[in-house]
Amino acid sequence: MSASSSEDRTPSRNADVCVVGAGPAGALVAAKLSAAGHDVVVLDAGPRFDPGEHEQRMETHLRPGKTEPLWGMGGERDDYSTSGEQPYPLNAARVKGIGGSTLHWQGMVMRMHEQDFRLDSELGVADDWPISYDDLRPYYAAAEEAFSVAGASDNPFAPPREQPHPLPVFPPSYSDSLFAEACEEVGITTHSVPNARNSEPTDDASACVGYGTCKPVCPSGAKYDATRHIDAAEANGARVLDQAPVQRLEHDADGETVTAAVYVTPDGTDHRQTADEFVLATGGVETPRLLLLSASEQYPDGLANSSGAVGRYFMDHLFAGVGGRLDEPTRQKHIGFNTTESHQFYDREDDSRSAIKLEFLNYAGPAPVDIALGAEEFGDALLSRIREEYGTHIAMGALVEQYPHPENCIRLDPERTDDHGNPIPDVVWSLDDRTKRTIRRANEIQRSVLESLGADIDWVVGPDNTGPTYHHMGTTRMGTDPSASVVSPDCRTHDLSNLSIAGSSTFVTGGAMNPTLTLAALSLKAADAVASRL
Amino acid sequence: MELTRRDALTALSAAVGGGLAGCSAPSVDSGTEPAELDGHGVDTLAALAAVLYPNEAENVRGFVKEYASERVRRSPDHGSGVVDAIRVLDDYTETIYGERFADLSLAQRREALQEMPIATADPVPDGTDQQRVRYYLVNDLLYAFYATPTGAELAGLENPPGYPGGTTSYQRGPR
């Protein structure tokens, strides 16, 4: 980490906009508004990470032994509880700091489908969004441009698009070709994956050089992370303060506008950042938490929470997977991202199941170094073992949708506090029968493909051992009814006229697509709305 | 297979990062004086690598000298751990065999790793003697070999995780 505690972290005077959170949502908003000439200040709880240390992080990731978290997550600052039926390992994949969780993510960026926005009217399940795919379509294109997405228009299930992706697609892998044949036999159509990863050099970054450790760290910088837009914002004159965790938001006497974000600096000093507009962009857990922590006499249940929906309707995607081995080489572990998917089972025919997004993995089984570093035999015996264990694994994954339920929520733990004495978040999470049924269906499809390949199946992740994919959504949902939702279609809170929320917490339903492209599109849309008020 | 200087530089790149050409100053760790691997240190690591690497690997000493000397110099904190672990290993073999590790026969060195025991120890940088030897010596040398094409290719992987081998090999079928 390069940040020092002596940096100037005093508030900006006369800021037009205060953005809380320097992940992808906050970075895009800050870059767009600062490019338009507005005075922007960004506050983030975590540090600035030095890209020069990413290779060291990679070694720490690849080598067992060091126990410190790769991105510093954990300890009192990031403490949480999990009290639902399904345990939730909150810190496994989120990052606090400049760049946010895009420092850790894999970088899959696909648009949600038209059906995702109208589940109630089409199927009588969950809720419709107050916006359509068409409303978001130009912002999807802008988000793809922002992420330099490498993709192709070969997906017959994808929603309509207006232009090619900014960069050429990554070609399919060798194992994709094995899958393609098997999928054809069982009637499944496959297609490419849009990746937020440079397939060619751009002004921002080099092309991918194949380190293969995309998640949790890309040493080359070819994978998009939000530091690119933080850099852009700073070049436009924005101030970005790291290690400045916001403790609460304050509002005016009428309770109609936010007046200040109160944050703490490493020396323990409290500061008040005032601004004309505030944008909360701290993810699906910390955003509702901060609103709940900002309760006041006027808003006793939390700021912007007259609907009671803040923190509720927490959703994630569930992982479903099947893996095994073939009696031939499968050429895994050359790269750390996927090049083939199938969205054939994405749109729902009726209310019996939710969405499934099928993935064909390029990184099944252990790499030689994984085997070697835990080996109990050496020399020729070790090489023999590596040859036996590496090279013939094959696996499919899937993201499975869960519909929103108010009882799945982020709430404040009544007993435990963080390093600043604030109640920690409590994640209450469970899976309903429809979700479990959909996971089972995903497993059936995956099994049929692997059996067609002739694989010996040796693991299944199904409804009983599934886990989250760390896509936190739904906890400040969008809607037109202020009594049932937190933000309006332009992501402004119903209750406070100068407070917007950027991020996946505004999702009404989560679909089964990785959410970052959609949250980026919504953030760009929110930025337009903020700009129109300045 | 002949281990070359290029293999060693590739391993170094995986361990301490790229941009090694012309480098002179320690750049990875901070606040620690550069450590140095003396001739005995190189001998010890080469003797250990001869146990860890497969028989078909040739010029092991040259590879280890090139890799480990620079690794220790460029990462002083890590280098101190390496130097300390060599002392631990020698203390053990001097007690049991009356000789330092590098002076043992290949069979004795294999036996020592099993008996100490290193083979079953978890790699822990601030752990017990065995755990530190596993982390700083055994796993360092295995990482240099198998996190690069040098060793991974023997198992059919030209571009292993940790190595920036480009984006064409994943598309190719088996040779």
Interface residues (C-beta under 8 A of the other chain):
Chain A: G52 E55 Q56 M58 E59 L62 R63 P64 G65 K66 F170 P171 P172 S173 Y174 S177 S199 A207 C208 V209 G210 Y211 G212 T213 P219 S220 E328 P329 R331 K333 H334 I335 G336 T339 N362 A367 P368 V369 I371 A372 L373 A375 E376 E377 F378 G379 D380 L382 L383 I386 R387 Y390 G391
Chain B: A14 A15 V16 G17 G18 V28 V51 L52 Y53 P54 N55 R110 L113 A119 T120 D122 P123 V124 P125 Y135 V138 N139 L142 Y143 F145 Y146 A147 G151 A152 L154 A155 G156 L157 E158 N159 P160 P161 G162 Y163 P164 G165 G166 T167 S169 Y170 Q171 R172 G173 P174
